[in-house]
Every structure is written in C-alpha cells, then in structure tokens.
Amino acid sequence: MSDYAVRCTGNSPVTVTVSSPGANPAVFVVNGTTVTGNGSVPVSLQAGEEFTTEVEQAGTAQDYYVRCLPPGFPGWTSLTQGVPQAQYYLVAPTFGGSTSDRYVAIFDTHGVPVWWAATSSPYMPVDAKLVTNPSSGEPNVLLTESASPDATLGYSAEQIALDGSVVDASISPSSGYQSNAHEVQLLSDGNYLVAGSYSLPGYNLSSHGGPANASIRDDVIQEVTPSGSVVWTWDAAHHVDLSQVNSQWWSTIIGGGSPYDVFHLNSAVTDFSGNLLVSLRYTDAVFYVNNPGTSGNVLWKLGGSYVSGESLTVENDPVFSSGGGFGGQHYARFFSNGGGNSNGGGNVYVTLHDNGTGQGRAPRGVEYEINQSAMTATLREQVTDASAPGLRSSCCGSAQLLPGGDWVVSWGGNPIVAELTPSGARVFAITFSGVFSYRAFPILPGVLDIGVLRSDMDTQYPLRA
C-alpha cells in the first residue's frame, strides 16, 4: 500500500513520526527532510496537496504518497477481506449531506481516495462514470448534478478530465425540456444520451387522488450532438400507458405535486443496434425499446404489470414465482455473457439493481438471460449482501456485474458501497458517514495508472512555491 490520505486542519502542519529500531535503521526522506532511525517531521499541507516519504533499508527503497483531504470531504470506513476484481471505485458521496460539499472521488481497494474533484456546478453530483473521450482517447469523468434530492431535475451535466479541467459543460436535452440527473451516456461517436422531462397536460388522475385535468411530467431520452443538435427523441408517455404505473407509487406521485412525476425514468443505455434499455421506476419495470430513430416501440418489458405482446415470462426467480416483482429498480444494463448479447446473435443478458422498495425485502443485484424469440427472462444469478441481511433500499443504487463474476453495488439510500462475491460475501466495502453515493462505478485493472492519477491531482492542487 503506497497511497494515503490525511485530514488537514487550517494551517496546522501534519506531524510525520517515523521509527526504525534496531542495528540497521531505515533512512526516511519525509518531504525532502532526511531522518535516520527515529524522528518527527512537520509538513505543512493545504487541501489537495501531497507529500512523499521515501523509506530506504538494506538497499531497498519504497515511496509512500500522502495527500491532504479537503475540509468537506465525507468521512468513511473501509474493509478489504479478499482479492477485489475491480482496481478502483468511482463514487459521488453527497446525497444526504451538505449541498456545499460536491465531490466525486476514486477510491482504491485499500479504501484510500486517490483522486477527487469538486464539481463546477453548485448542485450535488448524481450519476458519475468513467468514459473514454473519442476525440482524445483519454479517460474522463462524465457526471450529472441535481438541485433536488430525488435527482429528477438536473441542472447540469459535464465531462471533466482527471486534471480537473472541464471538457464539456454544455450537455443537456434540447430547448423545452428540463434535464434529468439520473443518466447521461457518452456514445462511441461522441454524441450524448441524455434524459429530460417536460409538462404534458390533459390527464385524469382523479382515480389516484389527483386532479381530473392534470399535467404529468413526461420523461424523454434524447441523443444529442456535442453542439446540441438532436438526433432523436424518445417519449415515455407515447409508448407506456399510465395504467402500467404500479399502485404502490401513486401516493408518492400525487404527493409530489404538479406536474406529476408518473414514470420516474432513472436509467437508460443503448446497444450497438441503437435500441434502448430503459428503467421506469414507478412502473417497477424495465423496457427494451426499438431504436428511436426508427420507431421507438417497446419490444419487450421485464417486470411490472402484464402487457400482451410485450411482457416477458420470468423464470427461475423466487421473487416472481412467489407473486412479487421488482420494487423501484435502478441501473438496468446490458451484460455480455457467453452465448450472445444485445449486439447481435444469441440472447440478451440484462443486469439491474432491484431495490425491493415496498416489497419488504433486501435489495439485490440480478442478471437475466432474455430469450427474445420465446419472450422469457430466466434469472441466472442474484446477489444480496450477506453482511446486511436486514438492509432495505428506499431509492437510488446500482449493481454492476464484473467480467470475473463479482458484483459492485451501491445499496441505494444506504451509505454502503461494496464488491461482493456471487455468494454475497464482501470482498471490499466502503461505509460513508452521513452521506451515500447514488451509484458506484467499478474501474477494472489496467484502465487507470496510479502515476497518472497522482500527476492529475498535482495539476488540480499544485504545490506552493
């Protein structure tokens, strides 16, 4: 372990105490000061700055890097009790905390934040992911920020380089739509997939406790170019009837006021054919949608109420076989697995975070094999957190299946980010204090270089002369 973080207080220096008893003491070089054997060195640090300690003994040298955390960075504890398959975890631990503390961060598998950035927006970061910029080939962080606790209304989305510079801060739906902070995607051609909403009048919600002539908040997904031109728009209300909204959500919807958030879109991704996989939380269902540039029609529906010609028959899932279903699911994703994937040939594999909200059970990560010809969805795997069997998830969250078989989860509404084996054993876990991360994005080995991350942090926080 070579990287560490320390909290700095005002102008008070950090005292580094070194000790190497015995006949062959180590030589320490702490921030340029040499100490042989034992001693203490005061190091003056400001937020983000780093110092190094070189330890040399018996002809072997090792460098250690210590960086000062900014004052508003959240508290956390971590645990590593296995061999993680991810190398880093990108998180945005801001929900439930102060709106003035707006950090996205990358933690290593020792639970050390080795990179962070404060967002340029005054709002809290929501969806944060690592992307490869098609123009530069460099890894960047793509994120959204929201002014509302439920992330429905997003006020900005931006792509930032790891040195903190802003690559693109103008990512949004086209004029006439409010942005939705739940999702933004960078496509392979450099375009963006963005979520938004608008007010649509003329709906009778009196049977649900609302007005007879109500306006709903209709969710949309758009593909937009970096310059803001619209390639296509998909509209939920024109493809999904309000009768598919689960009854458990109507009191929440009506209580939220006008325009009524009837669908609550919380994730969207495309496959190589341009088809969409969309999660609408209040329908308790995931929808596979034909390329919106062609028709945008629903090809199949997983979960929720039955719709003839659309609904998949769910097999091998104890939740469904006992009469239950998803509870406010999030983070529906395609997963390439064995005999085929959504990009051509064979079956489609889908993973998602099933919150279990309103179902009286723990959240779970699930993977299904979709046979589109037979219209079946067979559960291949589900994972729950064996360390927290009584856990409940009221909102938010993500569950991503890694190629090696582990899952990386952010148990929505809870301060826990964990990497789990298929049996639910924690290989790694971070527990934040007073906040939680809307999602957790795993970064596999070889994607980021720790030397580059240190250099990028030095660019963000240059040492004082």
FENCORWO-V790036 format. One line per field, one symbol per residue. ss: DSSP state (A for helix, B for strand, O for the rest). psi: psi as a letter, one per 30 degrees, with the letter a starting at -180 (. if undefined). Layout:
ss = ???
psi = ???
This chain:
ss = OOBBBBBOOOOOOBBBBBBOOOOOOOBBBBOOBBBBOBBBBBBOOOOOOBBBBBBBBOOBBBBBBBBBBOOOOOBBBBBBOOOOOBBBBBBBBBBOOOOOOOBBBBBBOOOOBBBBBBOOOOOBBBBBBBBBOOOOOOBBBBBBBBOOOOOOOBBBBBBBBOOOOBBBOOOOOOOOOBBBBBBBBBOOOOOBBBBBBBBBBBBOOAAAOOOOOBBBBBBBBBBBOOOOOBBBBBBAAAOOOAAAOOAAAAAAAAAOOOOBOOOOBBBBBBOOOOOBBBBBAAAOBBBBBOOOOOOOOBBBBBBOOOOOOOBOBBBOOAAAAOOOOOOOOBBBBBOOBOOBOOOOOOOBBBBBBBOOOOOOOOOBBBBBBBBOOOOBBBBBBBBOOOOOOOOOOOOOOBBBBOOOOOBBBBOOOOOBBBBBOOOOOBBBBBBBBOOBBBBBBBBBOOOOOAAAAAAAAAAAOOOOO
psi = kfklkkkkjbgklkkjkkkillfillkkjjhfkkkkdklkkkkkklkflkllkkkkkhgkkkkkkkkkklegklllllkkhajkflelkkliifkfakffjikklkkagggkjfklkklflglkkdjklkljkfefgkklkkllkkfkfggejkflklkklfgfkkejggjlllkfkkljffkkkjlfgflkjlkallkjlgkjgefggalfilkljkklkkkklffgkkelkkkefffkkfffkkfffeeeeefflkkkifeikflkllafgglkjkkjeffhlkkjkkjffdeglkelkjaalkkkfekkkkkgjfeefggaalihllhklkkkjcflafgkkalkkklljjegkgfhllllkkkkjjjfefhljkkekkkljffifgkkjflalljkklffflkkkjjkglgkklkklffgkkekkkjljfllkelkjkklkfekkeeeeeeeeeeeikkk.
